[in-house]
Amino acid sequence: MLWGLIAVGGIGILLGFRLRAPALIVTTAVIVLVGAVAGGIGSLLDWDRLLSILLFVVTLQGAYLLGVFLGVVWRRGLTHEQ
C-alpha cells in the first residue's frame, strides 16, 4: 500500500509539472477503476476498499497541486534568469 501511495504521488507530481487538468481527470478515473477491479467486484461496496481508493485519489490530487506549484516556481525561475 505504501509503495502504491508513493507511485501515485510521483505520478501526480509529474502530471502537475508537465500536464494540466484533463490529464488529472483521466488519471483519477483510471485509479478508481483499477482500485475497484483490484479489490474485486464483490467487495466494491466494502468500506475499506472505498477508503483505500479515496486515499489514492486524495494523494494523486495533492501531489498534482504540488507539481503545479513546482512547475510555476521552475518556470518563474527560468524567466528571471533570462
Helices and strands as residue ranges (DSSP letters): H 2-18, H 21-39, H 47-81
